[in-house]
Amino acid sequence: MSPAPPLGVYVHWPYCARICPYCDFNVVRARGRDEEQARLVQAICADLAAQRELTGPRELVSVFLGGGTPSLMDPDWAGEIVALAKRLWTPADDIEVTLEANPTDAEADRFAGFAAAGVDRLSLGLQSLHDDALKLLGRNHDAAQALRAAEVAARTFPRLSLDLIYARPGQTPLAWAEELQAAIKLGAEHISPYQLTIETGTAFDRAVRRGTLVPPGEDTAADLFETTQQVLEAAGFEAYEVSNHARGSAARSRHNLVYWTGADYVGVGPGAHGRLTLQGRRVATCAQARPADYIAAVAAAGTGFATRETLDPRQTAEERLLSGLRIGPGVAFAEVAALGLSPDHPEVASLVAAGLIADDSLRLRATAAGRLLLDHLTGRLAS
């Protein structure tokens, strides 16, 4: 019998000081919810213990505290959650513990506490280094705070990642290149530049429909993407995933690689998703979205699941296709066989001829040109 696969743990902390106009994540305002937050920590811990009963003993490769804004929580709470995860599963020698944070002065003041709680990688949501862009994005920090927080984080944590948003209204490739260069100088080993997308139901979606917000066109967005690749590659950052760049393999996000390589992960916290291999089958879990409902579900059933679904082979293959094409190595044809895909498949051959898929007999890999059209590629291959 093969050993049980290793796993990661994702913890969703839904509270935010304010809701950004581009965000469609499961988030709520933190104000007035102090008692609920304390109860949520205990529910998350109980959910972790219940899911350990499902998974059995596993090697734990990562813990990721995301949200929302987990850097708003008491660092002692983070320490309690991280310590419990490490007791429930066997920590890998190189386990990675990541916290997402915003660069407000109040949150930066907590960085030392989070480091003491076991966090060794900070993912810092700068989003921009320009005050006008930060105002547009609805952020509650300015550029000076972003720089201060990055400096504190670089001194406090062994590993630092910076998040930035590009393809903002009116942004030019030259201005974006200069902003990237400034971010590189902050000393992070990992940079995640995300193209601004207008998600249905967000404040930005409503602004676009009113005509008060005009995102860049497709050609400009493509130019900005190419600028991203050129500037970061020249600075020694490898694009190991379509929106993630690292200075060497050791700097890659181990937790995000759990997602992109189809590994297992436990999801806890309101709205958190999980993927587990149980009795040889891929199981998808999704937690109750509202904090009060999640807390009640854990109290009643042990876990906070709203849904728990065993995926069929085709669903499993579709997920592997969607996530695997995002990374350089792609996905093995054997993992997407349920979709009928092979090197000889007419759709694969057509995309190889178009220069969008690599000519590889073992793996399905997007080329540099194909990465610009990932939604198009996955749509054609999945159908």
Beta strands, then each sheet from edge to edge (+ up, - down):
strand 1: 7-13
strand 2: 15-16
strand 3: 28-29
strand 4: 59-67
strand 5: 90-101
strand 6: 121-127
strand 7: 159-166
strand 8: 190-195
strand 9: 238-241
strand 10: 244-246
strand 11: 264-268
strand 12: 273-278
strand 13: 281-287
strand 14: 305-310
strand 15: 331-332
strand 16: 363-364
sheet 1: 9+ 10- 8+ 7+ 6+ 5+ 4+ 1+ 11+
sheet 2: 2+ 3+
sheet 3: 12+ 13- 14+
sheet 4: 15+ 16-
end
